[in-house]
Amino acid sequence: MAYRVARRGMATLGKDVSRNMEEAKHKALSLFKDSCRALPAIMDIYILQDTVSLSDLRSRIASEFRKHEGVKNPQVADLLIFKGQEELNNILTQSKQRHHIITQYVVGTEGMVQPLKLGIVDHDESDFLRKFYVSNRT
């Protein structure tokens, strides 16, 4: 199933399919440069000057690219490049709102409030709360 979805994604790439990893690396570098060049406009569009600096956003984009540096298949690399181009296009055409940009690229997942783990009692809580949690587990 996932193979079919990936293949459909590759079909939309048309004749831009990379023959080898060198071509894919060149396309990825081009996407990275385009993304970095678009950052000043993105900061103006979404009014991000008070939230994050340009260099922090560049670092975040670089870390997103580094996440996939182990990819060896040119088709997978092309699919990731296509997704990156689509993401950049969505941001530039304002298909996302300011809080989407801040959540995804400024705060990131490590800064988000983690969901509560149900059934786990913190040992620093009062005796009353511990008894209450134990009585409500059943």
N, CA, C and O atoms as a GROMACS GRO file, in nm:
protein
  552
    1MET      N    1   0.082  -0.119   0.000
    1MET     CA    2   0.000   0.000   0.000
    1MET      C    3   0.087   0.126   0.000
    1MET      O    4   0.069   0.215  -0.083
    2ALA      N    5   0.183   0.132   0.094
    2ALA     CA    6   0.269   0.250   0.102
    2ALA      C    7   0.353   0.263  -0.026
    2ALA      O    8   0.384   0.374  -0.069
    3TYR      N    9   0.388   0.149  -0.084
    3TYR     CA   10   0.466   0.151  -0.207
    3TYR      C   11   0.386   0.217  -0.319
    3TYR      O   12   0.441   0.295  -0.398
    4ARG      N   13   0.256   0.187  -0.326
    4ARG     CA   14   0.171   0.247  -0.429
    4ARG      C   15   0.159   0.397  -0.410
    4ARG      O   16   0.163   0.474  -0.507
    5VAL      N   17   0.145   0.440  -0.285
    5VAL     CA   18   0.134   0.583  -0.257
    5VAL      C   19   0.263   0.653  -0.297
    5VAL      O   20   0.260   0.760  -0.358
    6ALA      N   21   0.377   0.593  -0.263
    6ALA     CA   22   0.506   0.652  -0.299
    6ALA      C   23   0.522   0.657  -0.450
    6ALA      O   24   0.575   0.753  -0.504
    7ARG      N   25   0.476   0.552  -0.517
    7ARG     CA   26   0.487   0.548  -0.662
    7ARG      C   27   0.400   0.655  -0.728
    7ARG      O   28   0.439   0.716  -0.827
    8ARG      N   29   0.279   0.677  -0.670
    8ARG     CA   30   0.193   0.783  -0.722
    8ARG      C   31   0.259   0.919  -0.703
    8ARG      O   32   0.250   1.006  -0.790
    9GLY      N   33   0.324   0.937  -0.588
    9GLY     CA   34   0.396   1.062  -0.563
    9GLY      C   35   0.508   1.082  -0.663
    9GLY      O   36   0.532   1.194  -0.708
   10MET      N   37   0.576   0.973  -0.698
   10MET     CA   38   0.684   0.982  -0.796
   10MET      C   39   0.630   1.012  -0.935
   10MET      O   40   0.696   1.078  -1.015
   11ALA      N   41   0.509   0.964  -0.964
   11ALA     CA   42   0.451   0.988  -1.096
   11ALA      C   43   0.425   1.137  -1.117
   11ALA      O   44   0.432   1.186  -1.230
   12THR      N   45   0.394   1.208  -1.009
   12THR     CA   46   0.369   1.351  -1.023
   12THR      C   47   0.497   1.429  -1.048
   12THR      O   48   0.493   1.542  -1.095
   13LEU      N   49   0.610   1.368  -1.016
   13LEU     CA   50   0.737   1.437  -1.040
   13LEU      C   51   0.771   1.444  -1.188
   13LEU      O   52   0.845   1.532  -1.232
   14GLY      N   53   0.716   1.352  -1.265
   14GLY     CA   54   0.736   1.354  -1.410
   14GLY      C   55   0.879   1.327  -1.450
   14GLY      O   56   0.941   1.231  -1.404
   15LYS      N   57   0.932   1.413  -1.536
   15LYS     CA   58   1.066   1.389  -1.589
   15LYS      C   59   1.176   1.442  -1.497
   15LYS      O   60   1.293   1.438  -1.533
   16ASP      N   61   1.140   1.492  -1.381
   16ASP     CA   62   1.239   1.543  -1.287
   16ASP      C   63   1.294   1.434  -1.195
   16ASP      O   64   1.356   1.466  -1.093
   17VAL      N   65   1.273   1.309  -1.229
   17VAL     CA   66   1.320   1.200  -1.145
   17VAL      C   67   1.472   1.190  -1.158
   17VAL      O   68   1.527   1.190  -1.268
   18SER      N   69   1.538   1.181  -1.044
   18SER     CA   70   1.685   1.172  -1.043
   18SER      C   71   1.730   1.034  -1.087
   18SER      O   72   1.671   0.933  -1.050
   19ARG      N   73   1.836   1.030  -1.166
   19ARG     CA   74   1.892   0.903  -1.212
   19ARG      C   75   1.984   0.842  -1.108
   19ARG      O   76   1.997   0.720  -1.099
   20ASN      N   77   2.047   0.927  -1.029
   20ASN     CA   78   2.138   0.878  -0.925
   20ASN      C   79   2.135   0.974  -0.806
   20ASN      O   80   2.066   1.076  -0.810
   21MET      N   81   2.210   0.939  -0.702
   21MET     CA   82   2.208   1.020  -0.581
   21MET      C   83   2.276   1.156  -0.600
   21MET      O   84   2.246   1.251  -0.528
   22GLU      N   85   2.367   1.165  -0.694
   22GLU     CA   86   2.432   1.294  -0.718
   22GLU      C   87   2.331   1.398  -0.766
   22GLU      O   88   2.332   1.513  -0.720
   23GLU      N   89   2.242   1.358  -0.857
   23GLU     CA   90   2.138   1.449  -0.903
   23GLU      C   91   2.044   1.485  -0.789
   23GLU      O   92   2.005   1.601  -0.774
   24ALA      N   93   2.009   1.386  -0.709
   24ALA     CA   94   1.919   1.411  -0.596
   24ALA      C   95   1.983   1.506  -0.495
   24ALA      O   96   1.916   1.593  -0.440
   25LYS      N   97   2.114   1.489  -0.470
   25LYS     CA   98   2.183   1.579  -0.377
   25LYS      C   99   2.186   1.721  -0.432
   25LYS      O  100   2.172   1.818  -0.357
   26HIS      N  101   2.205   1.733  -0.563
   26HIS     CA  102   2.205   1.866  -0.625
   26HIS      C  103   2.068   1.932  -0.610
   26HIS      O  104   2.059   2.051  -0.580
   27LYS      N  105   1.960   1.854  -0.630
   27LYS     CA  106   1.825   1.908  -0.615
   27LYS      C  107   1.797   1.946  -0.470
   27LYS      O  108   1.734   2.049  -0.443
   28ALA      N  109   1.845   1.864  -0.376
   28ALA     CA  110   1.824   1.894  -0.234
   28ALA      C  111   1.897   2.022  -0.196
   28ALA      O  112   1.844   2.105  -0.121
   29LEU      N  113   2.019   2.039  -0.246
   29LEU     CA  114   2.094   2.161  -0.217
   29LEU      C  115   2.025   2.282  -0.277
   29LEU      O  116   2.022   2.389  -0.216
   30SER      N  117   1.970   2.266  -0.397
   30SER     CA  118   1.896   2.374  -0.461
   30SER      C  119   1.772   2.411  -0.379
   30SER      O  120   1.742   2.529  -0.362
   31LEU      N  121   1.700   2.311  -0.328
   31LEU     CA  122   1.584   2.336  -0.244
   31LEU      C  123   1.624   2.407  -0.116
   31LEU      O  124   1.556   2.499  -0.070
   32PHE      N  125   1.735   2.364  -0.057
   32PHE     CA  126   1.784   2.429   0.065
   32PHE      C  127   1.816   2.576   0.040
   32PHE      O  128   1.780   2.663   0.119
   33LYS      N  129   1.884   2.604  -0.071
   33LYS     CA  130   1.918   2.743  -0.104
   33LYS      C  131   1.792   2.826  -0.129
   33LYS      O  132   1.782   2.940  -0.084
   34ASP      N  133   1.696   2.767  -0.202
   34ASP     CA  134   1.570   2.838  -0.227
   34ASP      C  135   1.497   2.868  -0.097
   34ASP      O  136   1.440   2.976  -0.080
   35SER      N  137   1.498   2.771  -0.006
   35SER     CA  138   1.431   2.790   0.123
   35SER      C  139   1.498   2.901   0.203
   35SER      O  140   1.430   2.985   0.261
   36CYS      N  141   1.630   2.902   0.204
   36CYS     CA  142   1.702   3.006   0.279
   36CYS      C  143   1.683   3.143   0.215
   36CYS      O  144   1.675   3.244   0.286
   37ARG      N  145   1.675   3.148   0.083
   37ARG     CA  146   1.651   3.276   0.015
   37ARG      C  147   1.511   3.330   0.042
   37ARG      O  148   1.489   3.451   0.042
   38ALA      N  149   1.416   3.239   0.066
   38ALA     CA  150   1.278   3.279   0.090
   38ALA      C  151   1.253   3.319   0.236
   38ALA      O  152   1.148   3.375   0.267
   39LEU      N  153   1.346   3.292   0.324
   39LEU     CA  154   1.324   3.318   0.466
   39LEU      C  155   1.294   3.465   0.499
   39LEU      O  156   1.204   3.489   0.579
   40PRO      N  157   1.365   3.563   0.443
   40PRO     CA  158   1.328   3.702   0.475
   40PRO      C  159   1.183   3.735   0.437
   40PRO      O  160   1.114   3.804   0.512
   41ALA      N  161   1.139   3.687   0.323
   41ALA     CA  162   1.000   3.712   0.283
   41ALA      C  163   0.903   3.639   0.376
   41ALA      O  164   0.798   3.694   0.411
   42ILE      N  165   0.938   3.518   0.415
   42ILE     CA  166   0.852   3.442   0.507
   42ILE      C  167   0.842   3.513   0.641
   42ILE      O  168   0.735   3.520   0.701
   43MET      N  169   0.954   3.566   0.688
   43MET     CA  170   0.952   3.638   0.815
   43MET      C  171   0.865   3.763   0.806
   43MET      O  172   0.799   3.799   0.903
   44ASP      N  173   0.864   3.829   0.690
   44ASP     CA  174   0.778   3.946   0.672
   44ASP      C  175   0.631   3.906   0.659
   44ASP      O  176   0.544   3.971   0.717
   45ILE      N  177   0.603   3.801   0.585
   45ILE     CA  178   0.465   3.757   0.564
   45ILE      C  179   0.400   3.717   0.696
   45ILE      O  180   0.286   3.756   0.724
   46TYR      N  181   0.471   3.640   0.777
   46TYR     CA  182   0.414   3.585   0.900
   46TYR      C  183   0.453   3.665   1.025
   46TYR      O  184   0.421   3.623   1.136
   47ILE      N  185   0.521   3.778   1.008
   47ILE     CA  186   0.561   3.867   1.118
   47ILE      C  187   0.631   3.786   1.227
   47ILE      O  188   0.585   3.779   1.341
   48LEU      N  189   0.742   3.726   1.191
   48LEU     CA  190   0.816   3.640   1.284
   48LEU      C  191   0.936   3.709   1.347
   48LEU      O  192   1.010   3.646   1.423
   49GLN      N  193   0.958   3.837   1.319
   49GLN     CA  194   1.076   3.906   1.370
   49GLN      C  195   1.080   3.909   1.522
   49GLN      O  196   1.188   3.902   1.581
   50ASP      N  197   0.964   3.920   1.586
   50ASP     CA  198   0.961   3.926   1.731
   50ASP      C  199   0.971   3.788   1.796
   50ASP      O  200   0.990   3.778   1.917
   51THR      N  201   0.958   3.684   1.716
   51THR     CA  202   0.955   3.549   1.770
   51THR      C  203   1.087   3.475   1.752
   51THR      O  204   1.131   3.405   1.843
   52VAL      N  205   1.149   3.489   1.636
   52VAL     CA  206   1.268   3.410   1.604
   52VAL      C  207   1.359   3.491   1.512
   52VAL      O  208   1.313   3.580   1.440
   53SER      N  209   1.487   3.459   1.515
   53SER     CA  210   1.580   3.528   1.426
   53SER      C  211   1.596   3.451   1.295
   53SER      O  212   1.559   3.334   1.285
   54LEU      N  213   1.650   3.518   1.197
   54LEU     CA  214   1.672   3.457   1.066
   54LEU      C  215   1.770   3.340   1.076
   54LEU      O  216   1.750   3.237   1.012
   55SER      N  217   1.873   3.356   1.156
   55SER     CA  218   1.972   3.248   1.169
   55SER      C  219   1.913   3.126   1.239
   55SER      O  220   1.950   3.013   1.207
   56ASP      N  221   1.821   3.147   1.334
   56ASP     CA  222   1.756   3.033   1.399
   56ASP      C  223   1.669   2.955   1.300
   56ASP      O  224   1.665   2.832   1.303
   57LEU      N  225   1.600   3.027   1.213
   57LEU     CA  226   1.518   2.959   1.112
   57LEU      C  227   1.606   2.883   1.013
   57LEU      O  228   1.571   2.773   0.972
   58ARG      N  229   1.718   2.941   0.974
   58ARG     CA  230   1.811   2.870   0.886
   58ARG      C  231   1.862   2.743   0.952
   58ARG      O  232   1.873   2.639   0.887
   59SER      N  233   1.893   2.752   1.079
   59SER     CA  234   1.940   2.633   1.152
   59SER      C  235   1.831   2.527   1.157
   59SER      O  236   1.860   2.407   1.145
   60ARG      N  237   1.708   2.569   1.175
   60ARG     CA  238   1.597   2.474   1.180
   60ARG      C  239   1.579   2.405   1.045
   60ARG      O  240   1.556   2.284   1.040
   61ILE      N  241   1.589   2.480   0.937
   61ILE     CA  242   1.577   2.422   0.803
   61ILE      C  243   1.692   2.324   0.780
   61ILE      O  244   1.671   2.215   0.725
   62ALA      N  245   1.812   2.362   0.820
   62ALA     CA  246   1.927   2.273   0.804
   62ALA      C  247   1.908   2.144   0.883
   62ALA      O  248   1.946   2.036   0.836
   63SER      N  249   1.851   2.154   1.002
   63SER     CA  250   1.828   2.032   1.081
   63SER      C  251   1.723   1.943   1.016
   63SER      O  252   1.731   1.820   1.026
   64GLU      N  253   1.623   2.003   0.950
   64GLU     CA  254   1.523   1.923   0.879
   64GLU      C  255   1.588   1.847   0.763
   64GLU      O  256   1.553   1.732   0.736
   65PHE      N  257   1.682   1.910   0.695
   65PHE     CA  258   1.753   1.843   0.586
   65PHE      C  259   1.845   1.734   0.641
   65PHE      O  260   1.857   1.626   0.582
   66ARG      N  261   1.910   1.762   0.754
   66ARG     CA  262   2.002   1.663   0.812
   66ARG      C  263   1.930   1.539   0.863
   66ARG      O  264   1.990   1.432   0.874
   67LYS      N  265   1.802   1.552   0.894
   67LYS     CA  266   1.726   1.436   0.941
   67LYS      C  267   1.726   1.324   0.838
   67LYS      O  268   1.719   1.206   0.874
   68HIS      N  269   1.734   1.360   0.711
   68HIS     CA  270   1.723   1.263   0.602
   68HIS      C  271   1.855   1.243   0.528
   68HIS      O  272   1.854   1.203   0.412
   69GLU      N  273   1.966   1.271   0.593
   69GLU     CA  274   2.094   1.258   0.523
   69GLU      C  275   2.134   1.113   0.496
   69GLU      O  276   2.222   1.089   0.414
   70GLY      N  277   2.071   1.018   0.562
   70GLY     CA  278   2.105   0.877   0.540
   70GLY      C  279   2.031   0.812   0.425
   70GLY      O  280   2.049   0.693   0.401
   71VAL      N  281   1.949   0.887   0.354
   71VAL     CA  282   1.872   0.831   0.242
   71VAL      C  283   1.966   0.796   0.129
   71VAL      O  284   2.047   0.879   0.086
   72LYS      N  285   1.957   0.672   0.080
   72LYS     CA  286   2.045   0.624  -0.027
   72LYS      C  287   1.972   0.600  -0.159
   72LYS      O  288   2.036   0.587  -0.264
   73ASN      N  289   1.840   0.595  -0.154
   73ASN     CA  290   1.760   0.568  -0.273
   73ASN      C  291   1.722   0.701  -0.340
   73ASN      O  292   1.661   0.786  -0.275
   74PRO      N  293   1.757   0.720  -0.468
   74PRO     CA  294   1.724   0.848  -0.534
   74PRO      C  295   1.574   0.874  -0.545
   74PRO      O  296   1.531   0.989  -0.546
   75GLN      N  297   1.494   0.768  -0.554
   75GLN     CA  298   1.349   0.788  -0.562
   75GLN      C  299   1.294   0.841  -0.430
   75GLN      O  300   1.207   0.928  -0.429
   76VAL      N  301   1.345   0.789  -0.320
   76VAL     CA  302   1.302   0.838  -0.189
   76VAL      C  303   1.348   0.982  -0.171
   76VAL      O  304   1.273   1.066  -0.119
   77ALA      N  305   1.469   1.012  -0.214
   77ALA     CA  306   1.520   1.149  -0.205
   77ALA      C  307   1.434   1.243  -0.289
   77ALA      O  308   1.403   1.354  -0.245
   78ASP      N  309   1.395   1.201  -0.408
   78ASP     CA  310   1.309   1.284  -0.493
   78ASP      C  311   1.174   1.309  -0.426
   78ASP      O  312   1.120   1.419  -0.434
   79LEU      N  313   1.121   1.207  -0.362
   79LEU     CA  314   0.993   1.223  -0.293
   79LEU      C  315   1.005   1.322  -0.178
   79LEU      O  316   0.917   1.405  -0.159
   80LEU      N  317   1.113   1.314  -0.103
   80LEU     CA  318   1.136   1.409   0.006
   80LEU      C  319   1.156   1.551  -0.047
   80LEU      O  320   1.109   1.648   0.013
   81ILE      N  321   1.225   1.563  -0.158
   81ILE     CA  322   1.245   1.694  -0.221
   81ILE      C  323   1.112   1.751  -0.268
   81ILE      O  324   1.085   1.870  -0.252
   82PHE      N  325   1.029   1.666  -0.326
   82PHE     CA  326   0.896   1.709  -0.371
   82PHE      C  327   0.814   1.758  -0.252
   82PHE      O  328   0.746   1.860  -0.261
   83LYS      N  329   0.819   1.685  -0.141
   83LYS     CA  330   0.746   1.726  -0.021
   83LYS      C  331   0.799   1.859   0.032
   83LYS      O  332   0.722   1.944   0.077
   84GLY      N  333   0.930   1.877   0.027
   84GLY     CA  334   0.990   2.002   0.071
   84GLY      C  335   0.948   2.119  -0.017
   84GLY      O  336   0.920   2.228   0.034
   85GLN      N  337   0.944   2.096  -0.149
   85GLN     CA  338   0.900   2.202  -0.240
   85GLN      C  339   0.754   2.237  -0.215
   85GLN      O  340   0.716   2.354  -0.219
   86GLU      N  341   0.674   2.135  -0.190
   86GLU     CA  342   0.533   2.158  -0.161
   86GLU      C  343   0.517   2.237  -0.031
   86GLU      O  344   0.434   2.329  -0.023
   87GLU      N  345   0.594   2.202   0.070
   87GLU     CA  346   0.589   2.274   0.198
   87GLU      C  347   0.629   2.420   0.180
   87GLU      O  348   0.563   2.510   0.233
   88LEU      N  349   0.736   2.444   0.107
   88LEU     CA  350   0.780   2.581   0.081
   88LEU      C  351   0.674   2.659   0.004
   88LEU      O  352   0.647   2.775   0.034
   89ASN      N  353   0.614   2.596  -0.095
   89ASN     CA  354   0.509   2.661  -0.173
   89ASN      C  355   0.389   2.694  -0.085
   89ASN      O  356   0.332   2.803  -0.096
   90ASN      N  357   0.349   2.601   0.003
   90ASN     CA  358   0.236   2.626   0.093
   90ASN      C  359   0.265   2.743   0.187
   90ASN      O  360   0.176   2.823   0.217
   91ILE      N  361   0.388   2.752   0.233
   91ILE     CA  362   0.424   2.862   0.323
   91ILE      C  363   0.423   2.995   0.248
   91ILE      O  364   0.373   3.094   0.300
   92LEU      N  365   0.479   2.997   0.128
   92LEU     CA  366   0.487   3.122   0.052
   92LEU      C  367   0.351   3.170   0.003
   92LEU      O  368   0.330   3.290  -0.012
   93THR      N  369   0.259   3.077  -0.024
   93THR     CA  370   0.125   3.116  -0.069
   93THR      C  371   0.030   3.137   0.048
   93THR      O  372  -0.091   3.154   0.028
   94GLN      N  373   0.083   3.136   0.169
   94GLN     CA  374   0.007   3.158   0.292
   94GLN      C  375  -0.105   3.056   0.310
   94GLN      O  376  -0.213   3.090   0.358
   95SER      N  377  -0.078   2.933   0.274
   95SER     CA  378  -0.173   2.826   0.300
   95SER      C  379  -0.168   2.784   0.447
   95SER      O  380  -0.254   2.710   0.494
   96LYS      N  381  -0.068   2.831   0.516
   96LYS     CA  382  -0.056   2.804   0.659
   96LYS      C  383  -0.071   2.935   0.734
   96LYS      O  384  -0.044   3.043   0.682
   97GLN      N  385  -0.115   2.923   0.858
   97GLN     CA  386  -0.128   3.041   0.941
   97GLN      C  387  -0.004   3.057   1.028
   97GLN      O  388   0.080   2.967   1.036
   98ARG      N  389   0.007   3.172   1.090
   98ARG     CA  390   0.126   3.205   1.168
   98ARG      C  391   0.154   3.101   1.276
   98ARG      O  392   0.269   3.061   1.295
   99HIS      N  393   0.051   3.058   1.346
   99HIS     CA  394   0.074   2.963   1.455
   99HIS      C  395   0.122   2.827   1.403
   99HIS      O  396   0.190   2.755   1.475
  100HIS      N  397   0.086   2.792   1.280
  100HIS     CA  398   0.139   2.668   1.222
  100HIS      C  399   0.290   2.679   1.204
  100HIS      O  400   0.364   2.586   1.236
  101ILE      N  401   0.335   2.791   1.152
  101ILE     CA  402   0.479   2.813   1.130
  101ILE      C  403   0.553   2.813   1.263
  101ILE      O  404   0.658   2.750   1.276
  102ILE      N  405   0.498   2.882   1.361
  102ILE     CA  406   0.564   2.888   1.492
  102ILE      C  407   0.570   2.751   1.555
  102ILE      O  408   0.673   2.713   1.611
  103THR      N  409   0.461   2.676   1.548
  103THR     CA  410   0.458   2.543   1.609
  103THR      C  411   0.554   2.447   1.540
  103THR      O  412   0.623   2.371   1.607
  104GLN      N  413   0.559   2.450   1.407
  104GLN     CA  414   0.641   2.353   1.335
  104GLN      C  415   0.788   2.390   1.328
  104GLN      O  416   0.873   2.301   1.335
  105TYR      N  417   0.819   2.516   1.316
  105TYR     CA  418   0.957   2.554   1.287
  105TYR      C  419   1.025   2.637   1.396
  105TYR      O  420   1.148   2.641   1.402
  106VAL      N  421   0.949   2.703   1.480
  106VAL     CA  422   1.010   2.785   1.584
  106VAL      C  423   1.018   2.708   1.714
  106VAL      O  424   1.127   2.690   1.770
  107VAL      N  425   0.905   2.663   1.764
  107VAL     CA  426   0.902   2.590   1.890
  107VAL      C  427   0.947   2.447   1.869
  107VAL      O  428   1.030   2.396   1.945
  108GLY      N  429   0.895   2.382   1.767
  108GLY     CA  430   0.930   2.243   1.741
  108GLY      C  431   0.862   2.149   1.838
  108GLY      O  432   0.796   2.193   1.932
  109THR      N  433   0.879   2.022   1.817
  109THR     CA  434   0.812   1.923   1.901
  109THR      C  435   0.873   1.916   2.040
  109THR      O  436   0.803   1.879   2.135
  110GLU      N  437   1.002   1.950   2.056
  110GLU     CA  438   1.063   1.942   2.188
  110GLU      C  439   1.012   2.052   2.280
  110GLU      O  440   1.020   2.037   2.402
  111GLY      N  441   0.959   2.160   2.226
  111GLY     CA  442   0.908   2.269   2.308
  111GLY      C  443   0.760   2.258   2.338
  111GLY      O  444   0.706   2.336   2.417
  112MET      N  445   0.695   2.164   2.277
  112MET     CA  446   0.552   2.148   2.298
  112MET      C  447   0.525   2.086   2.434
  112MET      O  448   0.609   2.015   2.489
  113VAL      N  449   0.407   2.114   2.488
  113VAL     CA  450   0.367   2.052   2.613
  113VAL      C  451   0.339   1.905   2.585
  113VAL      O  452   0.261   1.872   2.496
  114GLN      N  453   0.402   1.820   2.660
  114GLN     CA  454   0.385   1.676   2.639
  114GLN      C  455   0.250   1.632   2.696
  114GLN      O  456   0.208   1.681   2.800
  115PRO      N  457   0.182   1.540   2.628
  115PRO     CA  458   0.055   1.491   2.679
  115PRO      C  459   0.075   1.415   2.810
  115PRO      O  460   0.179   1.354   2.833
  116LEU      N  461  -0.026   1.421   2.893
  116LEU     CA  462  -0.018   1.351   3.021
  116LEU      C  463  -0.013   1.201   3.000
  116LEU      O  464  -0.078   1.147   2.910
  117LYS      N  465   0.064   1.135   3.082
  117LYS     CA  466   0.071   0.989   3.078
  117LYS      C  467  -0.029   0.936   3.179
  117LYS      O  468  -0.007   0.945   3.299
  118LEU      N  469  -0.136   0.881   3.131
  118LEU     CA  470  -0.241   0.832   3.219
  118LEU      C  471  -0.195   0.708   3.293
  118LEU      O  472  -0.128   0.622   3.237
  119GLY      N  473  -0.230   0.700   3.419
  119GLY     CA  474  -0.198   0.583   3.500
  119GLY      C  475  -0.064   0.590   3.568
  119GLY      O  476  -0.030   0.501   3.646
  120ILE      N  477   0.015   0.693   3.542
  120ILE     CA  478   0.145   0.707   3.606
  120ILE      C  479   0.134   0.816   3.712
  120ILE      O  480   0.097   0.929   3.683
  121VAL      N  481   0.166   0.779   3.835
  121VAL     CA  482   0.155   0.872   3.947
  121VAL      C  483   0.292   0.928   3.977
  121VAL      O  484   0.390   0.854   3.990
  122ASP      N  485   0.300   1.060   3.989
  122ASP     CA  486   0.426   1.125   4.025
  122ASP      C  487   0.450   1.104   4.174
  122ASP      O  488   0.358   1.122   4.254
  123HIS      N  489   0.570   1.068   4.212
  123HIS     CA  490   0.602   1.038   4.351
  123HIS      C  491   0.610   1.162   4.438
  123HIS      O  492   0.612   1.150   4.560
  124ASP      N  493   0.616   1.279   4.380
  124ASP     CA  494   0.624   1.402   4.457
  124ASP      C  495   0.486   1.457   4.493
  124ASP      O  496   0.476   1.563   4.554
  125GLU      N  497   0.381   1.386   4.456
  125GLU     CA  498   0.247   1.433   4.484
  125GLU      C  499   0.207   1.400   4.628
  125GLU      O  500   0.271   1.319   4.695
  126SER      N  501   0.102   1.464   4.672
  126SER     CA  502   0.057   1.442   4.809
  126SER      C  503  -0.003   1.303   4.824
  126SER      O  504  -0.038   1.236   4.726
  127ASP      N  505  -0.013   1.261   4.948
  127ASP     CA  506  -0.068   1.129   4.979
  127ASP      C  507  -0.214   1.121   4.934
  127ASP      O  508  -0.259   1.017   4.885
  128PHE      N  509  -0.288   1.232   4.950
  128PHE     CA  510  -0.428   1.235   4.909
  128PHE      C  511  -0.442   1.209   4.759
  128PHE      O  512  -0.525   1.128   4.717
  129LEU      N  513  -0.360   1.276   4.678
  129LEU     CA  514  -0.368   1.257   4.533
  129LEU      C  515  -0.330   1.116   4.494
  129LEU      O  516  -0.391   1.058   4.404
  130ARG      N  517  -0.229   1.060   4.559
  130ARG     CA  518  -0.188   0.923   4.528
  130ARG      C  519  -0.303   0.825   4.553
  130ARG      O  520  -0.330   0.738   4.471
  131LYS      N  521  -0.370   0.840   4.667
  131LYS     CA  522  -0.484   0.753   4.699
  131LYS      C  523  -0.598   0.774   4.600
  131LYS      O  524  -0.664   0.678   4.559
  132PHE      N  525  -0.619   0.899   4.561
  132PHE     CA  526  -0.725   0.930   4.466
  132PHE      C  527  -0.698   0.864   4.331
  132PHE      O  528  -0.788   0.805   4.272
  133TYR      N  529  -0.575   0.875   4.282
  133TYR     CA  530  -0.540   0.814   4.154
  133TYR      C  531  -0.553   0.663   4.160
  133TYR      O  532  -0.601   0.601   4.065
  134VAL      N  533  -0.510   0.603   4.268
  134VAL     CA  534  -0.518   0.457   4.282
  134VAL      C  535  -0.663   0.413   4.284
  134VAL      O  536  -0.697   0.311   4.224
  135SER      N  537  -0.749   0.487   4.351
  135SER     CA  538  -0.890   0.447   4.360
  135SER      C  539  -0.962   0.464   4.227
  135SER      O  540  -1.062   0.396   4.204
  136ASN      N  541  -0.915   0.551   4.141
  136ASN     CA  542  -0.982   0.575   4.013
  136ASN      C  543  -0.924   0.495   3.898
  136ASN      O  544  -0.972   0.508   3.785
  137ARG      N  545  -0.824   0.414   3.922
  137ARG     CA  546  -0.766   0.333   3.813
  137ARG      C  547  -0.858   0.219   3.772
  137ARG      O  548  -0.855   0.176   3.657
  138THR      N  549  -0.937   0.171   3.862
  138THR     CA  550  -1.020   0.053   3.831
  138THR      C  551  -1.145   0.087   3.759
  138THR      O  552  -1.224  -0.001   3.727
   0.00000   0.00000   0.00000
